[in-house]
């Protein structure tokens, strides 16, 4: 389950969909800020994917 979730979180489309959902819910950010949120989410997912083997997962 965890590898599947991480694989999904590492995809740009997942973060774009989450950003769109937040926009529909009324969160307003500049387009550049949304791009940073997407990039940060993908980077965080990559870091977790790298750390999981070290933690024995």
MODELLER restraints for C-alpha pairs under 7 A, 6 or more apart:
rsr = mdl.restraints
at = mdl.atoms
rsr.add(forms.Gaussian(group=physical.xy_distance, feature=features.Distance(at['CA:6:A'], at['CA:45:A']), mean=6.36, stdev=0.5))
rsr.add(forms.Gaussian(group=physical.xy_distance, feature=features.Distance(at['CA:6:A'], at['CA:49:A']), mean=6.66, stdev=0.5))
rsr.add(forms.Gaussian(group=physical.xy_distance, feature=features.Distance(at['CA:8:A'], at['CA:14:A']), mean=6.69, stdev=0.5))
rsr.add(forms.Gaussian(group=physical.xy_distance, feature=features.Distance(at['CA:9:A'], at['CA:42:A']), mean=6.62, stdev=0.5))
rsr.add(forms.Gaussian(group=physical.xy_distance, feature=features.Distance(at['CA:9:A'], at['CA:45:A']), mean=5.92, stdev=0.5))
rsr.add(forms.Gaussian(group=physical.xy_distance, feature=features.Distance(at['CA:10:A'], at['CA:42:A']), mean=5.11, stdev=0.5))
rsr.add(forms.Gaussian(group=physical.xy_distance, feature=features.Distance(at['CA:10:A'], at['CA:45:A']), mean=5.57, stdev=0.5))
rsr.add(forms.Gaussian(group=physical.xy_distance, feature=features.Distance(at['CA:10:A'], at['CA:46:A']), mean=6.46, stdev=0.5))
rsr.add(forms.Gaussian(group=physical.xy_distance, feature=features.Distance(at['CA:11:A'], at['CA:42:A']), mean=6.92, stdev=0.5))
rsr.add(forms.Gaussian(group=physical.xy_distance, feature=features.Distance(at['CA:12:A'], at['CA:38:A']), mean=6.89, stdev=0.5))
rsr.add(forms.Gaussian(group=physical.xy_distance, feature=features.Distance(at['CA:12:A'], at['CA:42:A']), mean=6.80, stdev=0.5))
rsr.add(forms.Gaussian(group=physical.xy_distance, feature=features.Distance(at['CA:15:A'], at['CA:38:A']), mean=5.21, stdev=0.5))
rsr.add(forms.Gaussian(group=physical.xy_distance, feature=features.Distance(at['CA:15:A'], at['CA:41:A']), mean=6.76, stdev=0.5))
rsr.add(forms.Gaussian(group=physical.xy_distance, feature=features.Distance(at['CA:16:A'], at['CA:38:A']), mean=6.43, stdev=0.5))
rsr.add(forms.Gaussian(group=physical.xy_distance, feature=features.Distance(at['CA:19:A'], at['CA:34:A']), mean=6.73, stdev=0.5))
